[in-house]
């Protein structure tokens, strides 16, 4: 084959003898390169849109009063939520504890 070294003659002969496999390998390499480009492009678009959204929220405009108000509202909401969650379980636990202790002394809590 035109004065090529034996190694390269074998490579070209193998590529030529299995054309379907060679075409599939070339196609898959092209798909892989396209996928890498698509992922890199989407990463750039996401980073740009996140930055634009952050800048649209006007992040440096919050005053100390705004931050304190947000903090207090958050504390009050979490406090109310915990009260509504804990109060029924606390009452149930107290009832079970009272019934257990009443059973130790052989009397009923409700009578």
C-alpha positions as CSV (number, residue, x, y, z in Angstrom):
1,X,0.0,0.0,0.0
2,X,2.2,2.8,-1.3
3,X,5.2,2.2,0.9
4,X,3.4,2.5,4.3
5,X,4.7,0.8,7.3
6,X,3.1,-2.6,8.2
7,X,1.3,-1.1,11.2
8,X,-0.5,1.5,9.2
9,X,-1.2,-0.9,6.4
10,X,-3.0,-3.1,9.0
11,X,-4.9,-0.1,10.4
12,X,-6.1,0.9,6.9
13,X,-7.0,-2.7,5.9
14,X,-9.0,-3.1,9.2
15,X,-10.8,0.2,8.6
16,X,-11.6,-0.7,5.0
17,X,-12.7,-4.3,5.7
18,X,-15.3,-3.3,8.4
19,X,-16.9,-0.2,6.9
20,X,-20.0,-0.3,9.0
21,X,-18.1,-0.4,12.2
22,X,-15.8,2.4,11.1
23,X,-18.8,4.5,10.1
24,X,-20.5,3.9,13.5
25,X,-17.4,4.8,15.4
26,X,-17.0,8.0,13.4
27,X,-20.7,8.8,14.0
28,X,-20.5,8.1,17.7
29,X,-17.4,10.3,18.0
30,X,-19.3,13.1,16.3
31,X,-22.3,12.6,18.6
32,X,-20.0,12.7,21.6
33,X,-18.4,16.0,20.5
34,X,-21.8,17.4,19.8
35,X,-23.0,16.4,23.3
36,X,-20.0,18.0,25.0
37,X,-20.7,21.2,23.1
38,X,-24.4,21.0,24.0
39,X,-23.6,20.6,27.7
40,X,-21.1,23.4,27.7
41,X,-23.5,25.7,25.8
42,X,-26.4,24.9,28.2
43,X,-24.2,25.5,31.2
44,X,-23.3,28.9,29.8
45,X,-27.0,29.7,29.2
46,X,-28.0,28.6,32.7
47,X,-25.2,30.7,34.3
48,X,-26.3,33.7,32.2
49,X,-30.0,33.4,33.1
50,X,-29.2,32.8,36.8
51,X,-27.0,35.9,36.9
52,X,-29.7,37.9,35.0
53,X,-32.3,36.8,37.5
54,X,-30.1,37.7,40.4
55,X,-29.4,41.2,39.0
56,X,-33.2,41.7,38.3
57,X,-33.9,41.2,42.0
58,X,-31.9,44.3,42.7
59,X,-29.9,42.6,45.4
60,X,-28.1,45.6,46.9
61,X,-31.3,47.6,47.6
62,X,-32.1,45.9,50.9
63,X,-31.8,48.1,53.9
64,X,-31.1,47.0,57.5
65,X,-34.8,47.5,58.4
66,X,-35.8,45.2,55.5
67,X,-33.4,42.5,56.6
68,X,-34.6,42.8,60.2
69,X,-38.3,42.7,59.1
70,X,-37.7,39.6,57.0
71,X,-35.9,37.9,59.9
72,X,-38.7,38.7,62.3
73,X,-41.4,37.5,60.0
74,X,-39.4,34.3,59.4
75,X,-39.0,33.7,63.1
76,X,-42.7,34.4,63.8
77,X,-43.8,32.0,61.0
78,X,-41.5,29.2,62.2
79,X,-42.7,29.8,65.7
80,X,-46.4,29.6,64.8
81,X,-45.7,26.5,62.6
82,X,-43.9,24.7,65.5
83,X,-46.7,25.7,67.9
84,X,-49.3,24.1,65.6
85,X,-47.2,21.0,65.2
86,X,-45.9,20.6,68.8
87,X,-49.1,21.4,70.7
88,X,-51.1,18.4,69.6
89,X,-48.2,16.0,70.1
90,X,-47.5,17.6,73.5
91,X,-51.1,17.1,74.6
92,X,-51.0,13.5,73.4
93,X,-47.8,12.9,75.2
94,X,-49.1,14.4,78.5
95,X,-52.3,12.3,78.2
96,X,-50.3,9.1,77.7
97,X,-47.9,10.0,80.6
98,X,-50.9,10.8,82.9
99,X,-52.6,7.5,82.0
100,X,-49.4,5.5,82.6
101,X,-48.8,7.1,86.0
102,X,-52.5,6.6,86.9
103,X,-52.2,3.0,86.0
104,X,-49.3,2.7,88.5
105,X,-51.5,4.0,91.3
106,X,-54.6,2.1,90.2
107,X,-56.9,4.9,89.3
108,X,-58.4,6.4,86.2
109,X,-57.6,10.0,85.1
110,X,-61.1,10.8,83.9
111,X,-63.0,9.6,87.0
